[in-house]
Each structure stands twice: as structure tokens, then as C-alpha cells.
Amino acid sequence: MKSPAIRVLAAAALGVSVLAGCSQNTDDKNDAASSGAPGGGGGSSSCTTNRTVDNAFKLPADKPAGLKASFKVALVRQSGVGDYFEQWGNGATKQIRAAGGEVTVYDARGNNATQVSQFDEAINTKPDVIIVDHGLADSVNPKIDLAISKGIPVVVYDVAISNCKAVYISQDDASIANKILGFMKQENASGGKVAYVNVSGIAPLDSRDAVYKQFLKDNPSFTQSAKFGKYTESVAADTASEGASALTGAKDTTLAFAAYDELAKGTLIALRQNGMSKVKVYGVDISTADIQLMTQADSPWRATAATDPSNVGQIVARAAVAQAGGVQMPQKMTIPAALITQDQLREKNITNMEDLRKGLPELTTPDYLGAGWIPQVQPTG
């Protein structure tokens, strides 16, 4: 009988799998168009890249007079298969409801045209605030502009946006990449030949790419042996297929860096197919499925840098609650990540996200955009 982790990996290879933190329906290209990702937005925008980050911002101590007793939130999102998106959505909706709000979810499930029409539906309901969770930048930016022109505040998670009046929240992608690459260097002090697994054109993944390129410049003992990664509706399976071919000509590979967890899953499959079980894998993002893959016997997945998706959803929701009440928010806030190693998971007998939150309490951040007038809820999933 297969272990749960092996069953998860097999499902990833055969099923429809979209970015854990990255959902977008594109044609079958390595270089994705501007799009949403896991952690991920896409495209280039001076308003996204040049915004002033203020992570020290605190919500007012008193409940805003402008916050209705029952306010309405529209959540316009591009989710995908997997527990990352389920946890993110559950965290957001649970927090909004606890604060007295009603939330309507519009989920395009990877279809850009559907997201555009759903965004129009959301605007027409005249909510007190709109949350945008992932999506194609070129598709959602005109709708963000339209919503703001109609006086509806917008909070955006991880989509490169052009309207500086929207509040932008993302993971700290540069920090994420630095954490995981720093640990890779720590474990492999003499360097190594790296299989690099990423796609371009997705804002957070491009940020991680910039850190990776600088890492290679600063650490010449690490060299790139292969590069692959597919951005489709079946990310893990298609990355595995491309990786299996790419690694055939790179048998001297000793390390792999995958820029988010669906790419890491594809990498694991590709390595197994090539009989390269000794290659150490370093990834980004975390979920119960990822934990099972990292902790199974002989797993090469050594570490990941990640935030808790349920906690992230709650943070974005609190920003939306504040916006619904008329609170003046910073242009941009970033959410710090934690380094999670295979050794930590095994030593603490962590098998799922609930165990992880207990073992690494820094993943849960109730004080981040917390206030007495917004009831605290526990991350779930």
C-alpha cells in the first residue's frame, strides 16, 4: 500500500494541478504571460515595484465609524487544485465573517475570461470592498481601475497592479528566496550543480529569479546544470515531463532549486524517473501535501521557505475590513516567511499544517493588521 505522500505525488503527476499560490490558464509555454502566482501576481508595474512598503503600520485602536454593522466583501480570485488555495480562501472568509462581514466568492478557476466577467458581476453588486486574489494582470487591472473609479476600495494579493490607489499585499519574495538559497548554501558549503526550476513572467517568481541569479554571481561554486519548469493547468505533471528530459543531459546535477511547491513536486517526479535520488531539493511554499512529501522516507526535499496560506488569507481579509471602514492603508505590505527544514518536520513529528503551526508558531501572526475590533480567528487546514 502506498504511503499518503506517495499517493499525493502520483496524483500530482496525473491530475490537474495549478500553482500553489499560482493559478492561471495560459497556453503551453515556459515563459508565462503576466499572471497570478503562490504566492503570485504577474507582469511589470511601476506601481507594484516602486510602492513604499510599510510593514510597521498599525490599524487604529478604535473601530472606524465608517465600518457598517454588516459590510459586504467580494472576493475575486483565481484559485487552483490543492490545499494551498483552500486554506487561503478559508482563512480569508472566516476572518471576514468573524468581523461581521458578508463575503461573496467569485472563483474563475484559471479562466481569464471568466475572471473578467466575474469581476464585472462583483462591481455591479456594489460591495464595500473587493479583494483580488491572483489573476492575469492584463485582465484584472482595467477592472481594478473601474472599481476604484466607482468608489469601491480594492485590496490586491500578489498581482502586479497599475493603480496606486489599490492596497497591495504580497509575500516577501526576495526574503523567501534568500532564506532557502542561504540554507542550500549552508548545507552544501562546497557548492554544487543546480537544476533550476522556475517560469518567467510571474511577479513573485521573477523576484525569486533575481535573487537566484545574484546568488550564482556571489557564489561561483554553485553553477546551473539545467533549467526547466512549465506553467500550465498541470504544473507538476508537465514540469516533471520537461524535467525528466532536461535532467537526462545533466546527470552531474547535485542540487535543485524549485521556486514554488508545484514546481518542486514536478522536480521530485523527474528526479525519480531519472534515478537521481541523491539530488537535494530546495523549494518554496508549504501545505499538508508538501509536508508529507518532505517527511517520507528517503525524500530528497530538504527544505522550503513559506508562509501559512490560511494566515495570509486572514491578513488580506483584515486589510479589506479596514478598507471597508475607510482606514487609510499603506501602499504596500509584505508578509515574512519562515524557513522550514525536513529535519525540523521529522524531529517534531509534524505531519500536517496544524502540527506545523504548533511547531512553528511564528507562522501565525495575529498582530499583523490586528485590532481589538477585528475578532481573532485560528488558521485552519
C-alpha positions as CSV (number, residue, x, y, z in Angstrom):
1,M,0.0,0.0,0.0
2,K,1.3,3.4,-1.0
3,S,2.1,6.0,1.7
4,P,-0.1,9.2,1.7
5,A,2.9,11.1,0.4
6,I,3.5,8.8,-2.5
7,R,-0.2,8.9,-3.4
8,V,-0.1,12.7,-3.3
9,L,3.0,12.7,-5.6
10,A,1.3,10.3,-8.0
11,A,-1.8,12.5,-8.1
12,A,0.3,15.5,-8.9
13,A,1.8,13.7,-11.8
14,L,-1.6,12.7,-13.3
15,G,-4.1,15.2,-12.1
16,V,-4.8,18.9,-12.9
17,S,-2.5,20.9,-10.7
18,V,-2.2,24.6,-10.6
19,L,0.2,26.8,-8.8
20,A,0.0,26.7,-5.0
21,G,-0.1,30.3,-4.9
22,C,-0.2,30.4,-8.7
23,S,-3.3,29.8,-10.7
24,Q,-3.6,30.8,-14.3
25,N,-4.7,29.3,-17.5
26,T,-2.2,30.0,-20.3
27,D,-1.0,28.3,-23.4
28,D,1.8,25.7,-23.0
29,K,4.8,28.0,-22.7
30,N,7.7,28.1,-20.4
31,D,7.5,31.9,-20.2
32,A,4.1,32.6,-18.7
33,A,2.2,35.8,-19.5
34,S,1.7,38.3,-16.8
35,S,-0.3,36.4,-14.3
36,G,-1.2,35.4,-10.8
37,A,1.0,33.1,-8.6
38,P,1.7,31.5,-4.9
39,G,2.3,33.4,-3.9
40,G,1.8,35.1,-7.4
41,G,0.9,38.1,-9.4
42,G,2.4,38.9,-12.8
43,G,3.5,41.5,-15.2
44,S,5.5,44.6,-14.6
45,S,4.1,47.6,-12.9
46,S,5.9,50.6,-11.5
47,C,3.1,51.0,-9.0
48,T,3.8,47.5,-7.7
49,T,7.6,47.6,-7.8
50,N,8.1,51.2,-6.6
51,R,5.5,51.3,-3.8
52,T,6.5,52.2,-0.3
53,V,6.5,49.2,1.9
54,D,5.2,49.8,5.5
55,N,5.1,46.6,7.5
56,A,5.1,48.5,10.8
57,F,1.6,50.0,10.0
58,K,-1.0,49.6,12.8
59,L,-4.7,49.7,12.5
60,P,-6.5,52.3,14.6
61,A,-7.3,51.2,18.2
62,D,-11.0,52.2,17.7
63,K,-13.4,50.7,15.2
64,P,-13.8,53.0,12.2
65,A,-17.0,55.0,12.2
66,G,-17.4,54.1,8.5
67,L,-17.5,50.3,9.0
68,K,-21.0,49.1,8.6
69,A,-22.5,46.6,11.1
70,S,-22.9,44.2,8.2
71,F,-20.5,45.1,5.3
72,K,-20.1,43.3,2.0
73,V,-16.9,41.9,0.6
74,A,-16.4,40.5,-2.9
75,L,-13.5,38.0,-3.2
76,V,-12.5,37.8,-6.9
77,R,-9.9,35.1,-7.3
78,Q,-8.1,32.6,-9.5
79,S,-7.7,29.5,-7.4
80,G,-6.4,26.1,-8.4
81,V,-6.4,22.5,-7.3
82,G,-4.7,21.8,-3.9
83,D,-4.9,22.6,-0.3
84,Y,-3.0,25.9,-0.6
85,F,-5.9,27.7,-2.2
86,E,-8.4,26.0,0.1
87,Q,-6.6,27.2,3.2
88,W,-6.1,30.7,1.8
89,G,-9.8,31.1,1.0
90,N,-11.0,29.6,4.3
91,G,-8.7,31.9,6.2
92,A,-10.0,34.9,4.4
93,T,-13.7,34.1,4.5
94,K,-13.5,33.0,8.2
95,Q,-11.9,36.3,9.2
96,I,-14.3,38.5,7.2
97,R,-17.3,36.7,8.8
98,A,-15.9,37.0,12.3
99,A,-15.6,40.7,11.7
100,G,-19.3,41.0,10.8
101,G,-19.0,41.0,7.0
102,E,-20.7,39.1,4.3
103,V,-18.4,37.6,1.6
104,T,-19.3,36.6,-1.9
105,V,-16.6,34.5,-3.7
106,Y,-16.1,34.7,-7.4
107,D,-13.6,32.0,-8.4
108,A,-12.5,31.8,-12.1
109,R,-10.5,28.6,-11.6
110,G,-7.8,29.5,-14.0
111,N,-10.0,31.1,-16.8
112,N,-9.1,34.7,-17.5
113,A,-12.3,35.5,-19.4
114,T,-14.4,34.2,-16.6
115,Q,-12.5,36.3,-14.1
116,V,-13.1,39.4,-16.1
117,S,-16.9,38.7,-16.3
118,Q,-17.0,37.8,-12.6
119,F,-15.2,41.0,-11.7
120,D,-17.9,42.9,-13.5
121,E,-20.5,41.0,-11.5
122,A,-18.7,41.8,-8.3
123,I,-18.6,45.5,-9.2
124,N,-22.3,45.6,-10.0
125,T,-23.2,44.3,-6.6
126,K,-21.7,47.4,-5.1
127,P,-19.7,45.8,-2.3
128,D,-18.0,47.8,0.4
129,V,-14.6,46.4,-0.7
130,I,-13.2,44.0,-3.3
131,I,-10.3,41.5,-2.7
132,V,-8.4,40.3,-5.7
133,D,-6.6,37.1,-5.1
134,H,-4.3,36.1,-8.0
135,G,-5.1,36.6,-11.7
136,L,-3.7,37.8,-15.0
137,A,-2.5,41.4,-14.6
138,D,-3.6,42.5,-18.0
139,S,-7.1,41.1,-17.3
140,V,-7.7,42.5,-13.8
141,N,-6.0,45.9,-13.9
142,P,-8.8,47.5,-16.0
143,K,-11.4,46.1,-13.6
144,I,-9.4,47.4,-10.6
145,D,-9.4,50.8,-12.2
146,L,-13.2,50.6,-12.8
147,A,-13.9,49.5,-9.3
148,I,-11.9,52.4,-7.8
149,S,-13.5,54.9,-10.2
150,K,-16.8,53.8,-8.7
151,G,-15.6,54.4,-5.2
152,I,-15.1,50.8,-4.3
153,P,-11.8,50.2,-2.4
154,V,-9.6,47.3,-3.7
155,V,-7.1,45.1,-1.8
156,V,-4.9,43.0,-4.1
157,Y,-2.9,40.0,-3.2
158,D,0.1,39.1,-5.4
159,V,-1.0,40.6,-8.8
160,A,1.2,43.3,-10.4
161,I,-1.1,46.3,-10.4
162,S,-1.1,49.6,-12.1
163,N,-3.5,51.6,-9.9
164,C,-1.7,53.1,-7.0
165,K,-4.9,53.6,-5.1
166,A,-5.3,49.9,-4.6
167,V,-3.7,48.3,-1.5
168,Y,-1.1,45.7,-2.4
169,I,-0.1,42.8,-0.2
170,S,2.3,40.1,-1.0
171,Q,4.8,37.6,0.4
172,D,8.3,39.0,0.9
173,D,9.6,37.1,-2.2
174,A,13.2,38.4,-2.0
175,S,13.4,37.2,1.6
176,I,11.8,33.9,0.7
177,A,14.5,33.2,-2.0
178,N,17.3,34.4,0.2
179,K,16.2,32.2,3.1
180,I,16.0,29.0,1.0
181,L,19.1,29.6,-1.0
182,G,21.0,30.6,2.1
183,F,20.1,27.3,3.6
184,M,21.1,25.4,0.5
185,K,24.5,27.1,0.7
186,Q,24.7,26.2,4.4
187,E,24.1,22.5,3.7
188,N,26.4,22.4,0.7
189,A,29.3,24.6,1.6
190,S,31.5,23.4,-1.2
191,G,28.9,24.3,-3.8
192,G,27.1,22.1,-6.4
193,K,25.5,21.8,-9.8
194,V,22.0,23.2,-9.6
195,A,18.9,22.3,-11.6
196,Y,16.9,25.5,-11.6
197,V,13.1,25.1,-11.8
198,N,11.1,28.2,-12.5
199,V,9.0,30.1,-15.0
200,S,9.2,33.7,-16.0
201,G,6.6,36.5,-16.3
202,I,5.1,35.9,-12.9
203,A,5.8,38.7,-10.4
204,P,6.8,36.8,-7.3
205,L,8.7,34.1,-9.3
206,D,10.5,36.9,-11.2
207,S,11.5,38.4,-7.8
208,R,12.9,35.0,-6.7
209,D,14.6,34.6,-10.0
210,A,16.5,37.9,-9.5
211,V,17.7,36.6,-6.1
212,Y,18.8,33.3,-7.6
213,K,20.8,35.0,-10.4
214,Q,22.5,37.2,-7.8
215,F,23.2,34.1,-5.7
216,L,25.0,32.4,-8.6
217,K,27.1,35.6,-9.1
218,D,28.0,35.8,-5.5
219,N,28.7,32.1,-5.1
220,P,30.7,30.8,-8.1
221,S,31.0,27.3,-6.6
222,F,27.3,26.9,-7.5
223,T,26.6,26.5,-11.2
224,Q,23.5,25.8,-13.1
225,S,23.3,22.4,-14.7
226,A,19.8,22.5,-16.1
227,K,16.7,24.8,-16.2
228,F,13.1,23.7,-16.7
229,G,9.6,24.4,-15.5
230,K,6.2,24.5,-17.1
231,Y,3.3,26.9,-16.3
232,T,0.1,25.1,-17.4
233,E,-3.0,23.7,-15.8
234,S,-1.0,20.6,-14.9
235,V,2.1,22.3,-13.5
236,A,3.6,19.4,-11.6
237,A,2.9,16.8,-14.3
238,D,4.2,19.0,-17.1
239,T,7.2,20.2,-15.2
240,A,8.0,16.5,-14.5
241,S,7.9,15.6,-18.1
242,E,10.1,18.5,-19.1
243,G,12.4,17.9,-16.2
244,A,12.8,14.2,-17.0
245,S,14.1,15.2,-20.4
246,A,16.3,18.1,-19.2
247,L,17.9,16.0,-16.5
248,T,18.8,13.2,-18.9
249,G,21.6,15.5,-20.2
250,A,22.5,16.8,-16.7
251,K,23.4,13.7,-14.7
252,D,26.0,15.6,-12.8
253,T,23.3,17.6,-11.0
254,T,23.6,17.6,-7.3
255,L,21.0,20.2,-6.2
256,A,17.7,21.5,-7.3
257,F,16.0,24.8,-6.5
258,A,12.3,25.0,-7.3
259,A,10.7,28.4,-7.0
260,Y,7.4,27.2,-5.6
261,D,5.9,23.9,-4.4
262,E,4.1,22.7,-7.6
263,L,7.4,23.0,-9.4
264,A,9.1,21.1,-6.5
265,K,6.6,18.3,-6.9
266,G,7.4,18.1,-10.6
267,T,11.1,18.1,-9.8
268,L,10.7,15.1,-7.4
269,I,8.9,13.1,-10.1
270,A,11.6,14.0,-12.7
271,L,14.4,13.1,-10.4
272,R,12.8,9.7,-9.6
273,Q,12.3,9.0,-13.2
274,N,16.0,9.6,-13.9
275,G,17.1,7.6,-10.9
276,M,18.7,10.7,-9.4
277,S,17.6,10.1,-5.8
278,K,20.7,11.8,-4.3
279,V,19.9,15.2,-5.7
280,K,18.8,17.5,-2.8
281,V,15.7,19.6,-3.5
282,Y,15.0,23.1,-2.0
283,G,11.6,24.7,-2.6
284,V,9.2,27.4,-1.7
285,D,5.7,27.2,-0.1
286,I,4.1,24.7,2.3
287,S,1.0,22.6,2.6
288,T,-0.1,19.3,4.2
289,A,0.7,17.6,0.9
290,D,4.2,19.2,0.8
291,I,4.8,18.1,4.4
292,Q,4.0,14.5,3.6
293,L,6.4,14.6,0.6
294,M,9.2,16.2,2.6
295,T,8.9,13.7,5.5
296,Q,8.5,10.4,3.7
297,A,11.4,8.0,3.8
298,D,14.3,8.9,1.5
299,S,12.7,12.1,0.4
300,P,15.3,14.5,-1.3
301,W,13.2,17.6,-0.4
302,R,15.4,19.1,2.2
303,A,13.8,22.5,3.0
304,T,11.2,25.1,2.0
305,A,10.6,28.8,2.8
306,A,7.0,29.6,3.3
307,T,4.1,31.4,4.9
308,D,1.0,29.8,6.2
309,P,-1.7,30.3,3.5
310,S,-4.5,30.4,6.0
311,N,-2.8,33.1,7.9
312,V,-2.1,35.0,4.7
313,G,-5.7,34.9,3.8
314,Q,-6.6,36.3,7.2
315,I,-4.2,39.2,6.8
316,V,-5.6,40.1,3.4
317,A,-9.1,39.9,4.9
318,R,-8.2,42.2,7.8
319,A,-6.8,44.8,5.3
320,A,-10.2,44.5,3.4
321,V,-12.1,45.0,6.6
322,A,-10.1,48.1,7.4
323,Q,-10.6,49.4,3.8
324,A,-14.4,48.9,4.1
325,G,-14.3,51.1,7.2
326,G,-12.4,53.9,5.4
327,V,-9.0,53.3,7.1
328,Q,-6.1,54.9,5.1
329,M,-3.8,52.0,4.4
330,P,-0.1,51.8,3.3
331,Q,0.6,51.4,-0.4
332,K,2.2,48.0,0.2
333,M,2.8,45.5,2.9
334,T,4.8,42.2,2.7
335,I,4.4,39.1,4.7
336,P,7.5,37.5,6.1
337,A,8.2,33.8,5.6
338,A,9.8,31.1,7.7
339,L,12.5,28.5,6.8
340,I,11.1,25.0,7.3
341,T,13.5,22.1,7.1
342,Q,13.0,18.4,6.6
343,D,14.9,17.8,9.8
344,Q,12.5,20.1,11.8
345,L,9.5,18.3,10.5
346,R,10.8,14.9,11.3
347,E,12.2,15.8,14.7
348,K,8.9,17.4,15.8
349,N,6.8,14.7,14.1
350,I,5.0,17.3,12.0
351,T,2.6,15.6,9.5
352,N,0.2,18.4,8.6
353,M,-0.4,22.2,8.8
354,E,-2.0,22.0,12.2
355,D,1.1,20.4,13.6
356,L,3.3,22.9,11.8
357,R,1.5,25.9,13.3
358,K,2.1,24.4,16.8
359,G,5.8,23.6,16.0
360,L,6.5,27.0,14.3
361,P,4.2,29.5,16.0
362,E,5.9,32.4,14.1
363,L,3.9,31.3,11.0
364,T,0.7,32.7,12.7
365,T,0.7,36.5,13.0
366,P,-2.5,37.7,14.7
367,D,-0.9,41.1,15.4
368,Y,-0.2,41.8,11.7
369,L,-3.0,44.2,10.9
370,G,-4.7,43.0,14.1
371,A,-7.0,45.2,16.1
372,G,-9.4,44.8,19.0
373,W,-12.4,45.4,16.8
374,I,-11.5,42.6,14.4
375,P,-12.0,39.3,16.2
376,Q,-9.1,36.8,16.0
377,V,-9.7,33.5,14.3
378,Q,-7.5,30.5,14.2
379,P,-5.8,29.4,11.0
380,T,-7.3,26.2,9.6
381,G,-6.5,23.5,7.1
